[in-house]
Amino acid sequence: MTEGEMLKLSVEEFSRIQRYMLLAEKGSEVYKAMKERYIDLKVILSASGVNLTEIDRIKE
């Protein structure tokens, strides 16, 4: 997998996890589990030089 393909998948997953988080109840166990993945993806994307300003809808 190329770096570009990996970035594309990470951005898509970041978008998807945020959509699910917005649907979940904030204090729920499901939300907490999704937030862990959200943070992982945020770190990966930031380290890859992706500007999260426009795509981060959760902003936690």
CYANA upper distance limits for C-alpha pairs under 8 A (distance plus 0.5 A):
  1 MET  CA      5 GLU  CA      6.67
  1 MET  CA      6 MET  CA      7.11
  2 THR  CA      6 MET  CA      6.76
  3 GLU  CA      7 LEU  CA      6.64
  4 GLY  CA      8 LYS  CA      6.66
  5 GLU  CA      9 LEU  CA      6.73
  6 MET  CA     10 SER  CA      6.63
  7 LEU  CA     11 VAL  CA      6.59
  7 LEU  CA     45 LEU  CA      7.78
  7 LEU  CA     48 SER  CA      8.27
  8 LYS  CA     12 GLU  CA      6.69
  9 LEU  CA     13 GLU  CA      6.58
 10 SER  CA     14 PHE  CA      6.44
 10 SER  CA     41 LEU  CA      7.11
 10 SER  CA     44 ILE  CA      8.37
 10 SER  CA     45 LEU  CA      7.61
 11 VAL  CA     15 SER  CA      6.67
 11 VAL  CA     45 LEU  CA      7.94
 12 GLU  CA     16 ARG  CA      6.67
 13 GLU  CA     17 ILE  CA      6.50
 13 GLU  CA     41 LEU  CA      8.37
 14 PHE  CA     18 GLN  CA      6.75
 14 PHE  CA     38 TYR  CA      6.95
 14 PHE  CA     41 LEU  CA      6.61
 14 PHE  CA     42 LYS  CA      7.94
 15 SER  CA     19 ARG  CA      6.83
 15 SER  CA     55 ILE  CA      7.80
 15 SER  CA     56 ASP  CA      8.43
 16 ARG  CA     20 TYR  CA      6.90
 17 ILE  CA     21 MET  CA      6.59
 17 ILE  CA     34 MET  CA      7.14
 17 ILE  CA     37 ARG  CA      8.19
 17 ILE  CA     38 TYR  CA      6.94
 18 GLN  CA     22 LEU  CA      6.66
 18 GLN  CA     38 TYR  CA      7.71
 18 GLN  CA     56 ASP  CA      8.36
 18 GLN  CA     57 ARG  CA      7.31
 18 GLN  CA     58 ILE  CA      7.03
 19 ARG  CA     23 LEU  CA      7.10
 20 TYR  CA     24 ALA  CA      6.79
 20 TYR  CA     34 MET  CA      8.47
 21 MET  CA     25 GLU  CA      8.28
 21 MET  CA     26 LYS  CA      8.12
 21 MET  CA     31 TYR  CA      6.42
 21 MET  CA     34 MET  CA      7.15
 21 MET  CA     35 LYS  CA      7.97
 22 LEU  CA     58 ILE  CA      8.17
 24 ALA  CA     28 SER  CA      7.87
 24 ALA  CA     30 VAL  CA      7.72
 24 ALA  CA     31 TYR  CA      6.39
 25 GLU  CA     31 TYR  CA      7.02
 26 LYS  CA     31 TYR  CA      6.24
 26 LYS  CA     32 LYS  CA      8.20
 27 GLY  CA     31 TYR  CA      7.10
 27 GLY  CA     32 LYS  CA      7.63
 28 SER  CA     32 LYS  CA      6.91
 29 GLU  CA     33 ALA  CA      6.68
 30 VAL  CA     34 MET  CA      6.71
 31 TYR  CA     35 LYS  CA      6.50
 32 LYS  CA     36 GLU  CA      7.05
 33 ALA  CA     37 ARG  CA      7.47
 34 MET  CA     38 TYR  CA      6.63
 35 LYS  CA     39 ILE  CA      6.63
 36 GLU  CA     40 ASP  CA      6.84
 37 ARG  CA     41 LEU  CA      6.62
 38 TYR  CA     42 LYS  CA      6.56
 39 ILE  CA     43 VAL  CA      6.72
 40 ASP  CA     44 ILE  CA      6.82
 41 LEU  CA     45 LEU  CA      6.53
 42 LYS  CA     46 SER  CA      6.48
 42 LYS  CA     52 LEU  CA      8.33
 43 VAL  CA     47 ALA  CA      6.49
 44 ILE  CA     48 SER  CA      6.70
 45 LEU  CA     49 GLY  CA      6.93
 45 LEU  CA     50 VAL  CA      5.80
 45 LEU  CA     51 ASN  CA      8.44
 45 LEU  CA     52 LEU  CA      8.22
 46 SER  CA     50 VAL  CA      5.82
 46 SER  CA     51 ASN  CA      7.33
 46 SER  CA     52 LEU  CA      7.69
 52 LEU  CA     56 ASP  CA      5.96
